[in-house]
Amino acid sequence: MSTTSPAAAATEHAAWHTLSAAETTAAQDVDVRAGLAASEVDDRRRRYGPNLLRKPKRVPTWRKIVRLLGEKMTIVLLVAAVVSAVVSQELETPIVILVVIILNTVLNYVQERRAESSLQALQQLSEGKAVARRDGTELEVQFSDLVPGDIVLLDAGDSVPADGRIIENAGLQVAEATLTGESEPVGKTIPALDDAELPLTDRTNMLFMNTLVTRGRATMVVTDTGMGTAVGGIAVLLNEVKNDQTPLQRRIDQLAQLLTVAALVVVAIVFVLGLLRGDSWTELLITAVSLAVATIPEGLTAVVAFTLAMGASRLAARGAIIKQLSAVETLGSVSHIATDKTGTLTMNEMTARRLHTHGRDFRITGEGYSTDGRILTGDDRPLPDLTEAFLTMALCNDAVLNDGVLVGDPTEGALAVLAEKGGIDVAAARRTHPRVAEVPFDSDYKFMATFHRPAEPTTGLPRPPGHRCFAKGAPGALLPLTDSVLTDDGIRPLDATMQQRIHDTIQELAGEGLRTIMVAGRTLDAGTVPGDDSGRSLVTGLTLYAIVGIVDPPRVEAAKAIAVALGAGIRVHMITGDHLVTASAIARNLGLPGEAAAGPTLDDLDDHALAARAADYGVLARVTPAHKIRVVRALQAGGNVVAMTGDGVNDAPALKQADIGIAMGITGTDVSKGAANMILTDDNFSTIVAAVQEGRGIYANILKFVRFQLTTAWGFVLIFLIAGVTGWAAGAPFTALQILWVNIIMDGPPALALGLDPAEPGTMSWPPRPSDEPLLTRDRMLRILGLGLVMAAGTLTVLTQASALFPDSAGNAAFATTLAFTTFVFYQVFNLLNVRSDTHSVFSLQTFTNRSIWLALTAVIILQVLVVQMDVLQGLFDTTSLTSGQWGLCVLVGSSVLWIEEVRKAIVRAAGHRAARR
């Protein structure tokens, strides 16, 4: 039997919420009490396939390698290797170039494989199990084994394994933040709904895959599985979002094209000059190839890959997994971060912050579900007796706390923690006050009530008569059922003045973004025995004990991270499905500036109007997945580089649309992780800002290498061109092997060591780079050209004046070449120190923050000494020995680039430019 397509499965019964429970089970052809038969399960599994989201097709290894080899710079290097092999008939140059290509490809491939392995480790958590009813027996089955028509039983703490229609319900509430963005749990019902086009948030008789039961119990019949679920529908959207090149990829491509053109131009000029002088074709071809090798920075792609890989490793150690190397650099150019609220900027742990009771206000310390904290009076008066209020919070409550871990409803968890802070042992209270009946929470009447036998007296006296009723819920729902209030003077009638005071308190707490919960209770008459069927009628004549203000508190580190981001010129936008008032209050606490608006406001704006206003919004509440994509696109339309963070299925399309998507590794769904470029293993927003700093540092390190290498290349070009035009040197000033040697020793360990440079002080005070900024701006080019000219002038001066400076070596062409060759190497040594900072002096502590640089430079100097002084190498490199004075001259002339740059940096610092990044 053929497998039904996901699309067909999704549309076969798209409006299950409009059917009654009986009609749904009839349509699924299942007996609620017996469940499906094993044979029927097998048939349906063949029809619908496993209850899994379709994994993206795995890219074969050979395709990945071909893609890496197809990058433009790699192609340029391959052409250079072929030309070198054909023209010079020497193997040294093409072999070295091929080694660089292989190294670059291996580095990129290995890093991508490491990222994939890390991602798989996150996803390979033990698959959940559900309790299903089959063949009249309740048994545990893997989520993937469920089929449409399965009868599934759910309790608090269970993850919903598939989409389903509720057929039995006992006070069920479900957290659907991962799907809808709504932070508060949603109360569920059984009756059919009339509107077939209701959004998911309003389909209160349905349950959806990847959501979490926070309270109550339910039985559902599975209606859709796998790609036919609501989650699967969002996963399909991901395939419609285009993956563009990252800014770094675009810039590397631009540089590759520029260098290719430059190499061709240089070769052509040298060729023409040689022909005019009458040089032989063989000499011209060898010289042209040498210049081409010098002009093309063979180490660029390898150093870029190494720098990105080192950055990715540092980020992994700080809690961020990079799926693509280029995403590291993209972080450094981010100008806007669009972030989800729940669990990203906040702790995703509801916490009681305020307590109003006995006509007084109290503040509560502590975070999340830890019972560490105090109730602060705010004055010198002692804390009143709050036993009744705390007992209500402990008993009218189904949440269970286990060493700071909550099982159950987040709001109930906050009340249980507050009771513990107030001195109540919640577990002990529940044992001594057994529950005999309850009124489950329902979204229609918005409260919960429980009935308990009084506790056994500790003195051996008989249990006091009368059951206790404890209730909690929305103040607007419970206040009409209340006729008295507990004060310092005992229970007093709830008069109009007191009601107004309570109303003002509720408004004040709501204005601070706090969710208000009222706790109340009463003692029933001795002859009244409550039952579940009579509970609602007994919830009346209550005494108000307290009003609690609860909030999902912002992460402390998130506020600091936002401040750093704002200081770096990065705008942060909170985009959430939560209520506007709550989101705005959280934004104020986090120091997040900007206008606040709700989703319907965005619906009133066309794409052009939204693009004009998107950057001004600090808070966008009550948004849908479609809104999130629109906002990201609107920000991108303004030329911004946008990062989108999130953890839910509803965030996934926007994560993929963004320039860099950042998913949460702990709370994030598989769909969001699959759509993201980076995954935070600690779910910490501050890690994002640290990653931005890392990205900026990485980009700066890449620029350092580009400036360093192109200065060398330009110096080589000028030396050859000036020598060719003026005839100062017979033939090429340096041999092909000497050119290659400079490239090897300076493009190797020293250049790679630049990739280990830490981010400079003040990195996060720079504004974001323009998204279209090229690697080589006008000012960078001028500095490269200027320093290249200094190198060429100094090297040629030493070359042409060697005999005059050292008469004993007059007429020795090898000596002049060796002196100039060594001078040029020292130019590279000092220029490597120059490029480490645009503004900081070499004579500062910043110079000593990278030990690898100094080890590499020491190795370069030792190698150059060996090449010049060792007989066995002199014949290979056409060099001759130098005296200590001659070595001193090479160092002195080579250091001229250092002093020139020191003067420029001093001028920049004096002018007040913290970073000369132009």
Secondary structure in CASP SS format (residue, H / E / C, confidence):
PFRMAT SS
TARGET T0000
AUTHOR 0000-0000-0000
METHOD secondary structure of the structure
MODEL  1
M C 1.00
S C 1.00
T C 1.00
T C 1.00
S C 1.00
P H 1.00
A H 1.00
A H 1.00
A H 1.00
A H 1.00
T H 1.00
E C 1.00
H C 1.00
A C 1.00
A C 1.00
W H 1.00
H H 1.00
T H 1.00
L C 1.00
S C 1.00
A H 1.00
A H 1.00
E H 1.00
T H 1.00
T H 1.00
A H 1.00
A H 1.00
Q C 1.00
D C 1.00
V C 1.00
D C 1.00
V C 1.00
R C 1.00
A C 1.00
G C 1.00
L E 1.00
A C 1.00
A H 1.00
S H 1.00
E H 1.00
V H 1.00
D H 1.00
D H 1.00
R H 1.00
R H 1.00
R H 1.00
R H 1.00
Y H 1.00
G C 1.00
P C 1.00
N C 1.00
L C 1.00
L C 1.00
R C 1.00
K C 1.00
P C 1.00
K C 1.00
R C 1.00
V C 1.00
P C 1.00
T H 1.00
W H 1.00
R H 1.00
K H 1.00
I H 1.00
V H 1.00
R H 1.00
L H 1.00
L H 1.00
G C 1.00
E C 1.00
K H 1.00
M H 1.00
T H 1.00
I H 1.00
V H 1.00
L H 1.00
L H 1.00
V H 1.00
A H 1.00
A H 1.00
V H 1.00
V H 1.00
S H 1.00
A H 1.00
V H 1.00
V H 1.00
S H 1.00
Q C 1.00
E C 1.00
L C 1.00
E H 1.00
T H 1.00
P H 1.00
I H 1.00
V H 1.00
I H 1.00
L H 1.00
V H 1.00
V H 1.00
I H 1.00
I H 1.00
L H 1.00
N H 1.00
T H 1.00
V H 1.00
L H 1.00
N H 1.00
Y H 1.00
V H 1.00
Q H 1.00
E H 1.00
R H 1.00
R H 1.00
A H 1.00
E H 1.00
S H 1.00
S H 1.00
L H 1.00
Q H 1.00
A H 1.00
L H 1.00
Q H 1.00
Q C 1.00
L C 1.00
S C 1.00
E C 1.00
G C 1.00
K E 1.00
A E 1.00
V E 1.00
A E 1.00
R E 1.00
R E 1.00
D C 1.00
G C 1.00
T E 1.00
E E 1.00
L E 1.00
E E 1.00
V E 1.00
Q E 1.00
F H 1.00
S H 1.00
D H 1.00
L C 1.00
V C 1.00
P C 1.00
G C 1.00
D C 1.00
I E 1.00
V E 1.00
L E 1.00
L E 1.00
D E 1.00
A C 1.00
G C 1.00
D C 1.00
S E 1.00
V C 1.00
P C 1.00
A C 1.00
D E 1.00
G E 1.00
R E 1.00
I E 1.00
I E 1.00
E E 1.00
N E 1.00
A E 1.00
G E 1.00
L E 1.00
Q E 1.00
V E 1.00
A E 1.00
E C 1.00
A H 1.00
T H 1.00
L H 1.00
T H 1.00
G C 1.00
E C 1.00
S C 1.00
E C 1.00
P C 1.00
V E 1.00
G E 1.00
K C 1.00
T C 1.00
I C 1.00
P C 1.00
A C 1.00
L C 1.00
D C 1.00
D C 1.00
A C 1.00
E C 1.00
L C 1.00
P C 1.00
L H 1.00
T H 1.00
D H 1.00
R C 1.00
T C 1.00
N C 1.00
M E 1.00
L E 1.00
F C 1.00
M C 1.00
N C 1.00
T C 1.00
L E 1.00
V E 1.00
T E 1.00
R E 1.00
G E 1.00
R E 1.00
A E 1.00
T E 1.00
M E 1.00
V E 1.00
V E 1.00
T E 1.00
D E 1.00
T C 1.00
G H 1.00
M H 1.00
G H 1.00
T C 1.00
A H 1.00
V H 1.00
G H 1.00
G H 1.00
I H 1.00
A H 1.00
V H 1.00
L H 1.00
L H 1.00
N C 1.00
E C 1.00
V C 1.00
K C 1.00
N C 1.00
D C 1.00
Q C 1.00
T C 1.00
P H 1.00
L H 1.00
Q H 1.00
R H 1.00
R H 1.00
I H 1.00
D H 1.00
Q H 1.00
L H 1.00
A H 1.00
Q H 1.00
L H 1.00
L H 1.00
T H 1.00
V H 1.00
A H 1.00
A H 1.00
L H 1.00
V H 1.00
V H 1.00
V H 1.00
A H 1.00
I H 1.00
V H 1.00
F H 1.00
V H 1.00
L H 1.00
G H 1.00
L H 1.00
L H 1.00
R H 1.00
G C 1.00
D C 1.00
S C 1.00
W H 1.00
T H 1.00
E H 1.00
L H 1.00
L H 1.00
I H 1.00
T H 1.00
A H 1.00
V H 1.00
S H 1.00
L H 1.00
A H 1.00
V H 1.00
A H 1.00
T H 1.00
I C 1.00
P C 1.00
E C 1.00
G C 1.00
L H 1.00
T H 1.00
A H 1.00
V H 1.00
V H 1.00
A H 1.00
F H 1.00
T H 1.00
L H 1.00
A H 1.00
M H 1.00
G H 1.00
A H 1.00
S H 1.00
R H 1.00
L H 1.00
A H 1.00
A H 1.00
R C 1.00
G C 1.00
A E 1.00
I E 1.00
I E 1.00
K C 1.00
Q C 1.00
L C 1.00
S H 1.00
A H 1.00
V H 1.00
E H 1.00
T H 1.00
L H 1.00
G H 1.00
S C 1.00
V C 1.00
S C 1.00
H E 1.00
I E 1.00
A E 1.00
T E 1.00
D C 1.00
K C 1.00
T C 1.00
G C 1.00
T C 1.00
L C 1.00
T E 1.00
M C 1.00
N C 1.00
E C 1.00
M C 1.00
T E 1.00
A E 1.00
R E 1.00
R E 1.00
L E 1.00
H E 1.00
T E 1.00
H C 1.00
G C 1.00
R E 1.00
D E 1.00
F E 1.00
R E 1.00
I E 1.00
T C 1.00
G C 1.00
E C 1.00
G C 1.00
Y C 1.00
S C 1.00
T C 1.00
D C 1.00
G C 1.00
R C 1.00
I E 1.00
L E 1.00
T C 1.00
G C 1.00
D C 1.00
D C 1.00
R C 1.00
P C 1.00
L C 1.00
P C 1.00
D C 1.00
L C 1.00
T H 1.00
E H 1.00
A H 1.00
F H 1.00
L H 1.00
T H 1.00
M H 1.00
A H 1.00
L H 1.00
C C 1.00
N C 1.00
D C 1.00
A C 1.00
V E 1.00
L E 1.00
N E 1.00
D C 1.00
G C 1.00
V E 1.00
L E 1.00
V E 1.00
G C 1.00
D C 1.00
P H 1.00
T H 1.00
E H 1.00
G H 1.00
A H 1.00
L H 1.00
A H 1.00
V H 1.00
L H 1.00
A H 1.00
E H 1.00
K H 1.00
G C 1.00
G C 1.00
I C 1.00
D C 1.00
V H 1.00
A H 1.00
A H 1.00
A H 1.00
R H 1.00
R H 1.00
T H 1.00
H C 1.00
P C 1.00
R E 1.00
V E 1.00
A E 1.00
E E 1.00
V E 1.00
P C 1.00
F C 1.00
D C 1.00
S C 1.00
D C 1.00
Y C 1.00
K C 1.00
F E 1.00
M E 1.00
A E 1.00
T E 1.00
F E 1.00
H E 1.00
R C 1.00
P C 1.00
A C 1.00
E C 1.00
P C 1.00
T C 1.00
T C 1.00
G C 1.00
L C 1.00
P C 1.00
R C 1.00
P C 1.00
P C 1.00
G C 1.00
H C 1.00
R E 1.00
C E 1.00
F E 1.00
A E 1.00
K E 1.00
G E 1.00
A C 1.00
P H 1.00
G H 1.00
A H 1.00
L H 1.00
L H 1.00
P H 1.00
L H 1.00
T E 1.00
D E 1.00
S E 1.00
V E 1.00
L E 1.00
T E 1.00
D C 1.00
D C 1.00
G E 1.00
I E 1.00
R E 1.00
P E 1.00
L C 1.00
D C 1.00
A H 1.00
T H 1.00
M H 1.00
Q H 1.00
Q H 1.00
R H 1.00
I H 1.00
H H 1.00
D H 1.00
T H 1.00
I H 1.00
Q H 1.00
E H 1.00
L H 1.00
A H 1.00
G H 1.00
E C 1.00
G C 1.00
L C 1.00
R E 1.00
T E 1.00
I E 1.00
M E 1.00
V E 1.00
A E 1.00
G E 1.00
R E 1.00
T E 1.00
L C 1.00
D C 1.00
A C 1.00
G C 1.00
T C 1.00
V C 1.00
P C 1.00
G C 1.00
D C 1.00
D C 1.00
S C 1.00
G H 1.00
R H 1.00
S H 1.00
L H 1.00
V C 1.00
T C 1.00
G C 1.00
L E 1.00
T E 1.00
L E 1.00
Y E 1.00
A E 1.00
I E 1.00
V E 1.00
G E 1.00
I E 1.00
V E 1.00
D C 1.00
P C 1.00
P E 1.00
R C 1.00
V H 1.00
E H 1.00
A H 1.00
A H 1.00
K H 1.00
A H 1.00
I H 1.00
A H 1.00
V H 1.00
A H 1.00
L H 1.00
G H 1.00
A C 1.00
G C 1.00
I C 1.00
R E 1.00
V E 1.00
H E 1.00
M E 1.00
I E 1.00
T C 1.00
G C 1.00
D C 1.00
H C 1.00
L H 1.00
V H 1.00
T H 1.00
A H 1.00
S H 1.00
A H 1.00
I H 1.00
A H 1.00
R H 1.00
N H 1.00
L H 1.00
G C 1.00
L C 1.00
P C 1.00
G C 1.00
E E 1.00
A E 1.00
A E 1.00
A E 1.00
G H 1.00
P H 1.00
T H 1.00
L H 1.00
D H 1.00
D C 1.00
L C 1.00
D C 1.00
D H 1.00
H H 1.00
A H 1.00
L H 1.00
A H 1.00
A H 1.00
R H 1.00
A H 1.00
A H 1.00
D H 1.00
Y E 1.00
G E 1.00
V E 1.00
L E 1.00
A E 1.00
R C 1.00
V C 1.00
T C 1.00
P H 1.00
A H 1.00
H H 1.00
K H 1.00
I H 1.00
R H 1.00
V H 1.00
V H 1.00
R H 1.00
A H 1.00
L H 1.00
Q H 1.00
A H 1.00
G C 1.00
G C 1.00
N C 1.00
V C 1.00
V E 1.00
A E 1.00
M E 1.00
T E 1.00
G E 1.00
D C 1.00
G C 1.00
V H 1.00
N H 1.00
D H 1.00
A H 1.00
P H 1.00
A H 1.00
L H 1.00
K H 1.00
Q H 1.00
A C 1.00
D C 1.00
I E 1.00
G E 1.00
I E 1.00
A E 1.00
M E 1.00
G C 1.00
I C 1.00
T C 1.00
G C 1.00
T C 1.00
D H 1.00
V H 1.00
S H 1.00
K H 1.00
G H 1.00
A H 1.00
A C 1.00
N C 1.00
M E 1.00
I E 1.00
L E 1.00
T C 1.00
D C 1.00
D C 1.00
N C 1.00
F H 1.00
S H 1.00
T H 1.00
I H 1.00
V H 1.00
A H 1.00
A H 1.00
V H 1.00
Q H 1.00
E H 1.00
G H 1.00
R H 1.00
G H 1.00
I H 1.00
Y H 1.00
A H 1.00
N H 1.00
I H 1.00
L H 1.00
K H 1.00
F H 1.00
V H 1.00
R H 1.00
F H 1.00
Q H 1.00
L H 1.00
T H 1.00
T H 1.00
A H 1.00
W H 1.00
G H 1.00
F H 1.00
V H 1.00
L H 1.00
I H 1.00
F H 1.00
L H 1.00
I H 1.00
A H 1.00
G H 1.00
V H 1.00
T H 1.00
G C 1.00
W C 1.00
A C 1.00
A C 1.00
G C 1.00
A C 1.00
P C 1.00
F C 1.00
T C 1.00
A H 1.00
L H 1.00
Q H 1.00
I H 1.00
L H 1.00
W H 1.00
V H 1.00
N H 1.00
I H 1.00
I H 1.00
M H 1.00
D H 1.00
G C 1.00
P H 1.00
P H 1.00
A H 1.00
L H 1.00
A H 1.00
L H 1.00
G C 1.00
L C 1.00
D C 1.00
P C 1.00
A C 1.00
E C 1.00
P C 1.00
G C 1.00
T H 1.00
M H 1.00
S H 1.00
W C 1.00
P C 1.00
P C 1.00
R C 1.00
P C 1.00
S C 1.00
D C 1.00
E C 1.00
P C 1.00
L C 1.00
L C 1.00
T C 1.00
R H 1.00
D H 1.00
R H 1.00
M H 1.00
L H 1.00
R H 1.00
I H 1.00
L H 1.00
G H 1.00
L H 1.00
G H 1.00
L H 1.00
V H 1.00
M H 1.00
A H 1.00
A H 1.00
G H 1.00
T H 1.00
L H 1.00
T H 1.00
V H 1.00
L H 1.00
T H 1.00
Q H 1.00
A H 1.00
S H 1.00
A H 1.00
L H 1.00
F C 1.00
P H 1.00
D H 1.00
S H 1.00
A C 1.00
G C 1.00
N C 1.00
A H 1.00
A H 1.00
F H 1.00
A H 1.00
T H 1.00
T H 1.00
L H 1.00
A H 1.00
F H 1.00
T H 1.00
T H 1.00
F H 1.00
V H 1.00
F H 1.00
Y H 1.00
Q H 1.00
V H 1.00
F H 1.00
N H 1.00
L H 1.00
L H 1.00
N H 1.00
V C 1.00
R C 1.00
S C 1.00
D C 1.00
T C 1.00
H C 1.00
S C 1.00
V C 1.00
F C 1.00
S C 1.00
L H 1.00
Q H 1.00
T H 1.00
F H 1.00
T C 1.00
N C 1.00
R H 1.00
S H 1.00
I H 1.00
W H 1.00
L H 1.00
A H 1.00
L H 1.00
T H 1.00
A H 1.00
V H 1.00
I H 1.00
I H 1.00
L H 1.00
Q H 1.00
V H 1.00
L H 1.00
V H 1.00
V H 1.00
Q H 1.00
M C 1.00
D H 1.00
V H 1.00
L H 1.00
Q H 1.00
G H 1.00
L H 1.00
F H 1.00
D C 1.00
T C 1.00
T C 1.00
S C 1.00
L C 1.00
T C 1.00
S H 1.00
G H 1.00
Q H 1.00
W H 1.00
G H 1.00
L H 1.00
C H 1.00
V H 1.00
L H 1.00
V H 1.00
G H 1.00
S C 1.00
S H 1.00
V H 1.00
L H 1.00
W H 1.00
I H 1.00
E H 1.00
E H 1.00
V H 1.00
R H 1.00
K H 1.00
A H 1.00
I H 1.00
V H 1.00
R H 1.00
A H 1.00
A C 1.00
G C 1.00
H C 1.00
R C 1.00
A C 1.00
A C 1.00
R C 1.00
R C 1.00
END
